[in-house]
Amino acid sequence: MTLYVIGDVQGCADAFEALLEKMAFHPARDRLWLVGDLVNRGPASARVLRTIIELGRSAVCVLGNHDLHLLASAAGIRAPSAQDTFGDVLSARDRDTLIDWLRHRPLLHHDPAAARVLVHAGVPPIWTIPEAIVAAQEVETVLRNPDWQRSLAHMYGNAPTRWRANLARKDRQRFTINALTRMRFCGNKGGLDFDNTGPPGTQPRELVPWFDHPLRQHNGTHIVFGHWASLGVLRRADITACDSGCVWGSRLTAIPLEPAGKPIAVKCSGHR
């Protein structure tokens, strides 16, 4: 049995299916982690979702910012923009099945036995892992409720950028969504930055990648994430970053986590 993680698929179904074939992935034997952003900007979001659903319990997926944007569009909170390409999901005959499956995915998956966390963008340095789990579960609960559509009405916006225990519920949930699905750099006191998307070294001096922040409270847990295409594949003792820019015309990458192995990648034609 091998546990793999695959970076942001973003509707690139051809590359995703080619990568599964190259991996010789077998759902009865292997396990797959997906870092979110399953949909959008690529040409076949619905096909990607159906393929993952067919993998059953062998696949674990967390929600990314593009997945949440699809849910908000399905809920009527925000109309798709000209850049969005998930219309095939919204118009699908099995739309309700796809949307219901997606909104039941977690924001964060924790494997305590392996001291490993799967998340789309990262874990804020000021949070411990138990704190991150509690915050994620609050958002997951409202997404799984029958009136889930209303829970996304206040999702959009960059504020607040700093966590406080006494934040109002809507602000607390917005911070959680932004931190777990959009974060790259943080300020000196742990505040979130959303303006800088380049690789480490291109940011202003007062910012630092979240995983190198001196206030980081979750050392000892391996964080597996995507989201940061300009960072690319990065493997360290404490993190595995795996967004290799498929939708930008680069590659889609699978990384064997357990047992550790060499990355497996396929070329992508790019669609963004």
C-alpha positions, 0 to 999 in steps of 0.5 A: 500500500502506498499513500500518495498526495496529488497537487491542485487538479483544477478541472484538468481531467485528462492530466489527472487520469493520465497521472493515476494511470502512470502511478498504477493507482489501485483503490483496493490497495493504495490511498490518495490525498488530494489538496483541494482546488479540484475544480475551476480554470481547467476544462472538465471539473465535473469529470474530475469530481466524478473520477474522485467519487468513483475512487470511494474511500481510497481518496481523501480530499480537502476543500480549496478556495476554488471548490468553495467558490463553486459551492458559493456559485451553486448557492447563488451567493456569487455568479461565476466570473468570465474566468470560471470554468465550472459551468459543466458542474452547475449544468450537469444532470448530476449537479446535486450529487456533485455539489452535495459530495463536495460540500461534505469534504473537510477543510482539514484532515488530520492523521494523528498516528502519522502526525500528518495534516492535509490542508489546501493552503496551510495552517496559520502559525499562531494555531496549534493543530487542535485549534486548527481542527476545531476552527475547521470543524466549525466551518465544515458543520455549517457546510453540511447543514441543510441550510448550507447556502446561507453559511457562504453569504459572508465568505468573501473578503480579506478581513479579519487578517488576524485571529482573536478568540473573541471574533464574531462568528462570521468573522471567525469563519471567514478567517478560517476559510481564508487561512486554510484555503488562501494563505501564503505569507504572514506578517510578523505577528501572524496576520494573513497577507493576500497580496503577494503570491510569488515564491519565497524571496519576492515578498516584502521584508515584513512577510514570511512564508507561513511555514517558516514563521517564528511563531509557528505553534505546530512544529512536530506535525507534517503539513501537506498542502498545495495552493502555491503554484509559484512555490512548486514541489517542496519536500522538507521534514516538516512540510510537503508542498505539491502544487506544480502548476498544472493549470498554468501549463506545467505538470500535475504531480503525485508524491508518495508520502508513505513509504516516501518515494520519488515524485511522479508527474505528467505534463499539462497543456494549461488552461488558465 
